[in-house]
Amino acid sequence: MIDNNLEKTLSEETKPLNFIQQIITEDLENGVCDHIQTRFPPEPNGYLHIGHAKAICLNFGLAKQFNGKCNLRLDDTNPSREDVEYVDSIKEDIQWLGFQWEGEPKYASDYFDQIYAWTIQLIKSGKAYVDDQPAEVISEQRGVPTRPGTESPYRNRSVEENLDLFARMTNGEFEEGEKVLRAKIDMASPNMHMRDPIMYRILKTPHHRTGNKWVVYPMYDWAHGESDYIEGVTHSICTLEFEVHRPLYEWFVDQIRTSDYKPKQREFARLNISYTIMSKRKLLELVKDHYVNGWDDPRMPTICGYRRRGYTPASIRNFCERIGVAKRDNVIDVGLLEYSIREDLNKIAPRVFAVLNPLKVVITNYPEGEYELVETENNPEDESMGTRHVSFGREIYIEQDDFMQNPPKGYFRMTPGKEVRLKGAYIVRCDDCVCDADGHVTEAHCTYFPETRSGMPDANRKVKGTLHWVACHDAIDIEVRLYDRLFSDEDPAGHKDVDYKTFLNPDSLHVLQNCKAESSLSVAKAGDHFQFQRIGYFCVDPDSTDNHKVFNRTVSLKDLWTKKKE
């Protein structure tokens, strides 16, 4: 099921069908199936990342488009790597993206009894056997695709011996790695996955759902297709690396199916993004070794990381829609993802005044002790968001970068002798500045022109520079975390013999204390989005309290990296 608000995002009326949509359309037209059932089947061994978001949008989107259903199934076949924490995070991420699975969440562990029964069936038909060899020997015997593998010396054990040994494996009589159960298929197959793959291994680790009931667990390839079959999945949509697994998927299903029904596996290119790592193993390493501050660190490509950084569900869905569904692997420029969030926040984020590196400005001809409210728009892209009033007074803060004592040609911000407009308020002229013993400017002195406020005779007087500002008497202190790309290289994992961590961006996070913001932000809540005018898009971090607001930079107003590369 899909939230009705996604109707526009997922509409395909004006776009040609992708190859998976074409397959499904043909299957329905040809009577291969009379309904559509998809599934999203993550392994609960880590947090979901942006690549999973693409798979979520695809599977749930197909179900929506073809009036079908989409299950959530946790493929929990390896208790040594799985955790309830990951299960909960997966469910939260899917719902945050705007999708809802059909019925209750499903688990491969729901089907362990049935899968075990089918395993006994394969052993009895002579299609599975117990192998005593260690994993490294089995791997070596499989050989290479260009020449046949070597058969296990245990391949021709009798059915009775295999049943006995597998029962003893199940009862915990053997240690981990001492024995495995393998399918008997074809050691000469050019497809390595068909060379007697392992079906069960011993794992004496409690399972997060079944506890200590099992000490043998099915391998992913054996459990996955059988779970699809049990659930009545019509189209098992996988990423491209599973294409070579398809013959095994189909072989396993053929051994147990009792009708013409057979789930169809089809593959699409996984999402690869520049300046990004997608490997769960590497992401886990970054977390465990404290290169980042947890799975939801706003620099991580995890869905929870993007959520904390301030990305919106709509921006991620729109990004997945833009990149489409490909048959071949490619790399998407991360700039397209950043463009998608800018596009969305531009429409929905209120504009506010905040100064990250404050410089005090004293308006010498403004009456001391007096204040006034000036009106400014909340979002020029959406008039329905109205206007707000901001307090203005004799002393204000501007950005240090917006003042230069001896500017170069073409500098249109504040400088002695020149006029600038304070957005929503007045035009001012800088007359002088105060410097400390080291020559650093600590204060600027200006004259304001009362007739230049909105509604006054000179309100439309032209000046080349417009600055944002915050009134000193009304400002609140905020903490600002300037997040940037985690890696400085476009392909951090693609360099042979070079550790990907070599390319960690040392400037991926800067924390600024005692920034100044308009007082309206004192009531901002975690997750609220804003555009700090002339600076970028920000959101309130969960670390915030009533007395200390923390803002994360979601994305800059413009693509700074393209300019940097040029």
C-alpha positions in Angstrom: 0.0 0.0 0.0 1.1 3.6 -0.7 0.1 6.9 0.9 -2.3 8.7 -1.5 -0.1 11.7 -1.3 2.4 9.9 -3.5 0.0 9.7 -6.4 1.6 12.6 -8.3 5.2 11.4 -7.6 4.6 7.9 -8.8 2.4 8.8 -11.8 3.6 7.2 -15.0 1.1 8.7 -17.4 3.5 11.0 -19.1 6.6 8.7 -19.0 7.5 5.7 -21.1 7.4 2.4 -19.2 10.7 1.1 -17.9 11.8 -2.5 -18.8 10.4 -3.9 -15.5 7.0 -2.2 -16.1 7.0 -3.6 -19.6 7.6 -7.2 -18.3 4.8 -6.9 -15.8 2.4 -5.4 -18.4 3.2 -8.3 -20.8 2.8 -10.9 -18.1 -0.7 -9.5 -17.3 -1.7 -9.2 -20.9 -0.5 -12.8 -21.6 -2.2 -14.3 -18.6 1.1 -15.3 -16.9 -0.5 -13.8 -13.8 -3.7 -12.1 -13.0 -2.5 -9.9 -10.2 0.8 -8.3 -9.0 2.5 -9.2 -5.7 5.9 -7.6 -5.0 8.0 -7.5 -1.8 10.8 -5.5 -0.3 13.2 -8.1 1.4 16.0 -6.4 3.4 18.3 -8.4 5.6 18.1 -6.9 9.1 21.9 -6.6 9.5 22.3 -2.9 9.1 20.5 0.4 8.5 18.9 1.1 5.1 20.8 3.4 2.7 19.9 5.4 -0.3 20.3 2.4 -2.6 17.6 0.6 -0.5 15.4 3.7 -1.0 15.5 3.1 -4.7 14.4 -0.5 -4.3 11.6 0.6 -1.9 10.3 3.1 -4.3 10.4 0.6 -7.1 8.7 -2.3 -5.4 6.0 -0.3 -3.7 5.6 1.9 -6.8 5.1 -1.2 -9.0 2.4 -2.5 -6.6 0.7 0.9 -6.7 0.8 1.2 -10.5 -0.6 -2.2 -11.2 -3.2 -2.3 -8.3 -1.2 -5.0 -6.5 0.3 -5.5 -3.1 3.8 -5.2 -1.7 5.1 -7.1 1.4 7.8 -6.2 3.8 9.8 -9.3 4.5 12.9 -9.4 6.7 15.2 -12.0 5.3 16.6 -13.0 8.8 18.6 -16.1 8.0 21.8 -15.1 9.8 21.4 -14.4 13.5 25.1 -13.7 14.0 24.7 -10.4 12.1 21.1 -9.4 12.8 19.4 -7.4 15.5 16.0 -6.1 16.5 17.4 -2.5 16.3 17.9 -3.0 12.5 14.4 -4.4 12.1 12.8 -1.4 13.9 14.9 1.0 11.8 13.9 -0.6 8.6 10.2 -0.3 9.4 10.6 3.3 10.4 12.5 4.2 7.3 10.0 2.7 4.9 7.1 4.5 6.6 9.0 7.8 6.7 9.5 7.5 2.9 5.7 7.4 2.7 5.0 3.7 2.0 3.1 1.1 3.9 3.5 -2.7 3.4 0.6 -5.1 3.1 -0.6 -6.6 6.3 1.9 -7.4 9.1 5.7 -7.5 8.4 6.8 -10.9 7.3 10.0 -12.8 8.1 12.0 -15.6 6.5 12.1 -17.1 10.0 8.3 -17.4 9.8 8.9 -20.1 7.2 11.8 -22.0 8.8 9.7 -25.1 9.5 8.4 -25.2 6.0 11.8 -24.6 4.5 13.2 -27.4 6.7 10.5 -29.8 5.5 11.3 -29.0 1.9 15.0 -29.6 2.8 14.2 -33.1 4.0 12.3 -33.6 0.8 15.4 -32.7 -1.3 17.6 -35.0 0.8 15.1 -37.9 0.3 15.1 -37.3 -3.5 18.9 -37.4 -3.6 19.3 -33.7 -4.4 21.0 -32.6 -1.2 23.9 -34.1 0.9 25.9 -33.4 4.0 29.5 -32.3 3.4 32.2 -32.5 6.1 34.7 -30.3 4.4 35.6 -26.8 5.7 34.3 -23.8 3.7 37.7 -22.9 2.2 38.1 -26.5 0.7 34.5 -26.3 -0.7 35.3 -23.0 -2.3 38.5 -24.2 -3.8 36.8 -27.3 -5.2 34.3 -25.2 -7.1 37.1 -24.1 -9.4 36.6 -21.4 -12.0 33.8 -20.9 -14.7 36.1 -22.1 -17.5 36.7 -25.6 -16.1 34.6 -28.0 -14.0 34.8 -28.1 -10.3 35.8 -31.1 -8.2 33.1 -33.2 -6.7 33.1 -33.5 -2.9 34.2 -37.0 -1.6 30.9 -36.9 0.4 28.7 -36.2 -2.6 27.4 -39.7 -3.0 26.5 -40.5 0.6 23.3 -42.5 0.9 20.0 -40.8 1.6 19.8 -42.6 4.9 23.3 -41.3 6.0 22.4 -37.7 4.9 19.1 -37.8 6.8 20.9 -39.0 9.9 23.7 -36.5 9.7 21.4 -33.6 9.0 19.2 -34.6 11.9 22.3 -34.6 14.1 23.3 -31.2 12.8 19.8 -30.0 13.7 20.2 -31.4 17.2 23.4 -29.5 17.8 25.8 -32.5 17.9 28.4 -30.8 15.6 30.2 -27.5 16.0 30.0 -24.5 13.6 31.8 -25.1 10.4 32.1 -28.8 11.0 29.4 -29.8 8.5 27.1 -28.1 5.9 24.3 -29.3 3.7 24.7 -28.8 0.0 22.4 -29.1 -3.0 23.5 -31.7 -5.5 23.2 -29.9 -8.9 26.1 -29.7 -11.4 29.8 -29.3 -10.5 30.5 -28.7 -14.2 28.1 -25.8 -14.7 29.6 -22.6 -16.1 27.5 -20.8 -13.5 29.5 -21.1 -10.2 26.3 -20.7 -8.1 25.0 -24.0 -9.5 28.1 -26.0 -8.3 26.5 -27.7 -5.4 25.7 -24.5 -3.3 25.5 -24.7 0.4 21.9 -24.8 1.7 22.3 -25.0 5.5 25.1 -24.1 7.9 25.5 -24.5 11.7 25.2 -21.3 13.7 24.9 -21.6 17.4 23.7 -18.1 17.9 20.3 -17.2 19.4 17.9 -15.8 16.8 16.1 -12.5 17.5 12.7 -14.1 16.9 13.1 -17.9 17.3 15.6 -17.9 20.2 17.5 -21.2 20.5 15.0 -23.3 18.5 17.4 -23.7 15.6 21.2 -24.2 15.3 21.0 -24.8 11.6 20.0 -21.9 9.3 19.2 -21.8 5.6 21.4 -19.8 3.3 20.0 -16.7 1.7 19.7 -18.3 -1.8 17.8 -21.3 -0.4 15.4 -19.3 1.8 14.8 -16.3 -0.5 13.0 -18.0 -3.4 11.1 -20.3 -1.1 9.9 -17.3 0.9 8.7 -15.6 -2.3 6.9 -18.8 -3.3 5.1 -19.1 0.1 4.0 -15.4 -0.1 2.7 -15.7 -3.7 5.2 -13.1 -5.0 4.7 -12.7 -8.7 7.7 -10.6 -9.5 10.8 -10.8 -7.4 12.7 -7.6 -8.2 16.4 -7.7 -7.3 19.5 -5.7 -8.0 21.8 -6.7 -10.8 24.3 -8.7 -8.8 21.6 -11.4 -8.3 21.3 -12.0 -12.1 23.8 -14.8 -11.9 21.8 -16.3 -9.0 18.6 -16.5 -11.0 19.2 -20.0 -12.4 19.7 -21.2 -8.8 16.6 -19.3 -7.6 14.6 -21.0 -10.3 16.1 -24.5 -9.7 15.2 -24.3 -6.0 11.7 -23.2 -6.7 11.2 -25.9 -9.3 12.1 -28.5 -6.6 9.2 -27.6 -4.3 6.4 -26.1 -6.4 3.2 -28.1 -7.0 1.5 -25.9 -9.6 2.2 -23.8 -12.6 2.7 -20.8 -10.3 6.3 -19.7 -10.2 7.7 -16.3 -9.0 9.7 -14.5 -11.6 13.0 -12.9 -10.6 14.1 -9.9 -12.6 17.1 -7.6 -12.0 17.8 -3.9 -12.2 20.9 -1.9 -11.8 21.7 -1.0 -8.2 22.1 2.7 -7.2 25.7 4.0 -7.3 26.3 7.6 -6.3 29.5 9.6 -6.6 31.3 10.6 -3.5 29.4 7.9 -1.6 30.0 4.4 -0.1 27.2 1.9 -0.4 28.8 -1.2 1.2 27.0 -2.2 4.4 30.3 -3.6 5.6 32.1 -0.3 5.1 29.3 1.7 6.6 29.4 -0.5 9.6 33.2 0.0 9.9 32.7 3.8 9.8 30.2 3.5 12.7 32.1 1.0 14.8 35.5 2.8 14.4 33.9 6.2 15.2 34.7 7.9 11.9 31.1 9.1 12.1 28.7 9.6 15.0 26.4 6.6 14.4 24.2 5.3 11.6 22.2 8.5 11.6 25.2 10.8 11.3 24.0 13.4 8.7 27.0 12.6 6.5 26.0 8.9 6.2 24.1 7.8 3.1 21.6 6.0 5.3 18.0 6.9 5.2 18.0 7.9 8.8 21.2 10.0 8.2 19.4 11.9 5.4 16.4 12.3 7.6 18.5 13.8 10.4 20.3 16.0 7.9 17.0 17.4 6.8 16.2 15.6 3.5 12.5 15.2 2.9 10.7 12.0 1.8 9.5 13.8 -1.3 13.0 14.8 -2.3 14.3 11.2 -2.1 11.3 9.8 -4.0 11.7 12.5 -6.7 15.4 11.6 -7.0 14.6 7.9 -7.4 12.0 8.9 -10.0 14.5 11.0 -11.9 17.2 8.4 -12.1 14.8 5.8 -13.4 15.4 2.0 -13.6 18.4 0.8 -15.7 19.6 -2.5 -16.9 23.3 -1.7 -16.5 25.3 -0.3 -13.6 26.1 3.3 -13.8 27.1 6.1 -11.4 24.7 8.9 -10.6 26.2 12.3 -9.7 25.4 13.1 -6.1 24.7 16.6 -7.3 21.4 15.3 -8.7 20.4 14.2 -5.2 21.4 17.5 -3.8 19.4 19.3 -6.5 16.3 17.2 -5.6 16.4 18.4 -2.0 17.0 22.0 -2.9 14.1 21.8 -5.3 11.8 20.5 -2.6 12.9 22.7 0.2 12.7 25.8 -2.0 9.0 25.2 -2.2 8.3 24.3 1.5 11.0 25.9 3.7 10.2 29.2 5.5 12.9 31.9 5.0 14.5 33.1 8.2 17.4 35.3 9.2 20.4 33.8 10.8 24.0 35.0 11.0 26.7 32.3 11.4 29.8 34.5 11.9 28.5 37.6 13.5 29.8 41.1 13.1 28.1 43.9 15.1 26.8 46.9 13.2 25.8 50.0 15.0 23.3 52.3 13.2 24.5 55.6 14.7 21.5 57.7 13.8 18.9 55.2 14.9 17.3 56.2 18.3 18.8 54.3 21.2 16.4 52.1 23.1 13.8 52.0 20.3 12.8 49.0 18.3 10.3 48.4 15.5 8.9 45.4 13.6 9.6 45.1 9.9 7.6 42.8 7.6 9.2 40.2 5.4 8.0 37.3 3.3 8.1 33.7 4.6 8.5 32.1 1.2 8.4 33.9 -2.2 7.7 30.5 -3.8 4.4 30.1 -1.9 2.4 33.3 -1.1 0.0 31.2 1.1 2.8 31.0 3.7 2.3 34.8 4.2 4.6 37.2 6.0 6.2 37.6 9.4 7.4 40.5 11.5 11.1 40.7 12.6 12.4 43.1 15.2 14.8 45.8 14.1 16.9 48.1 16.3 20.0 50.3 16.6 22.4 47.4 16.8 22.3 44.4 14.5 24.5 41.5 13.4 25.6 40.8 9.8 27.9 38.1 8.5 31.6 38.9 8.8 32.0 38.0 5.1 29.5 40.7 4.2 31.9 43.4 5.3 35.3 44.3 3.8 37.3 47.3 4.7 39.3 47.4 1.5 37.2 45.4 -1.1 38.2 44.4 -4.6 36.4 45.6 -7.6 32.9 44.2 -8.0 32.3 43.8 -4.2 28.7 44.9 -3.5 28.3 44.2 0.2 29.1 46.5 3.1 32.2 48.6 2.9 33.0 52.1 4.0 31.3 54.8 1.9 29.0 52.4 0.1 25.2 51.7 0.6 23.5 48.4 1.0 20.0 47.3 1.8 19.1 45.4 4.9 16.5 42.9 3.7 13.0 43.9 4.7 14.3 47.0 6.5 16.4 50.0 5.4 19.2 51.1 3.2 22.3 51.9 5.2 25.6 53.5 4.4 28.8 52.3 6.2 30.7 55.3 7.6 33.4 53.7 9.7 34.6 50.6 11.4 36.3 49.6 14.7 39.3 47.3 14.7 41.1 45.4 17.5 44.9 45.5 18.2 45.5 42.9 15.5 43.6 44.9 12.9 40.5 42.7 12.8 37.2 44.5 12.3 35.1 44.1 15.4 32.3 46.6 14.6 30.9 48.7 11.7 29.2 52.0 12.1 26.4 53.0 9.6 23.8 55.6 8.9 20.3 54.5 8.0 17.9 56.3 5.7 14.3 56.2 7.2 12.6 57.0 3.9 13.9 53.7 2.3 11.8 51.3 4.4 9.0 49.5 2.5 6.0 51.8 1.9 8.1 54.9 2.2 9.0 57.3 -0.7 12.5 55.9 -1.4 11.6 52.3 -0.8 12.5 51.4 -4.3 15.8 53.2 -4.4 18.4 51.0 -6.2 21.4 49.6 -4.5 23.5 46.6 -5.6 23.8 44.7 -2.4 21.1 43.2 -0.1 22.2 41.7 3.3 20.4 39.5 5.8 20.8 40.6 9.5 19.6 39.8 13.0 18.8 42.5 15.6 21.1 42.2 18.6 18.4 42.8 21.2 16.2 40.1 19.7 18.7 37.5 18.7 19.0 34.0 20.1 22.2 32.0 20.2 22.2 28.8 18.1 24.6 26.0 17.3 25.1 25.3 13.6 26.6 22.1 12.2 27.9 22.6 8.6 27.7 19.2 7.0 29.3 18.4 3.7 30.1 15.3 1.6 31.8 12.6 3.7 34.3 11.8 0.9 36.4 14.1 -1.2 36.9 11.6 -4.0 34.2 10.7 -6.6 34.9 7.0 -6.2 36.3 6.4 -2.7 36.1 2.6 -2.9 37.3 2.3 -6.5 41.0 2.7 -6.0 43.0 -0.5 -6.1 45.2 -1.1 -3.0 44.1 2.2 -1.5 41.9 2.2 1.7 38.7 4.1 1.0 39.0 5.9 4.4 42.0 7.7 2.8 39.4 9.8 1.0 37.4 10.9 4.1 36.7 14.6 3.7 38.4 16.5 6.6 35.9 19.3 6.0 32.8 17.2 6.2 31.7 18.8 9.5 32.3 22.2 11.0 30.5 23.1 14.2 29.8 26.8 14.8 28.8 28.0 18.3 27.1 31.2 19.3 25.6 31.9 15.9 22.8 34.4 16.0 19.2 33.9 14.7 15.9 35.7 14.8 13.8 34.9 17.9 11.1 33.0 16.0 13.5 30.1 15.9 13.3 29.7 19.6 10.2 27.5 19.2 11.4 25.5 16.3 11.1 21.7 16.7 13.3 18.8 15.8 12.9 18.1 12.1 11.6 21.6 11.1 13.1 22.9 7.9 14.2 26.5 7.1 16.2 28.4 4.6 18.7 30.6 6.3 18.6 33.4 3.8 21.6 33.7 1.5 23.3 30.8 3.3 21.5 27.5 2.7 18.8 25.0 3.9 18.9 23.9 7.5 16.9 21.7 9.8 16.6 21.4 13.6 18.6 18.5 15.0 17.2 16.1 17.6 20.0 17.3 20.0 18.1 20.6 20.4 16.6 21.6 23.7 14.2 24.5 24.5 17.2 26.5 25.6 19.7 25.4 23.0 18.8 25.0 19.3 21.0 23.0 17.0 20.7 23.3 13.3 22.1 21.0 10.6 23.0 22.3 7.2 21.0 20.1 4.8 22.4 21.6 1.6 23.9 24.8 0.4 21.9 27.1 -1.8 24.1 26.3 -4.8 26.3 23.4 -5.9 29.6 24.5 -4.4 31.4 21.3 -5.5 31.0 21.9 -9.2 32.5 25.4 -8.8 35.3 23.9 -6.7 36.2 21.3 -9.3 36.2 23.9 -12.1 
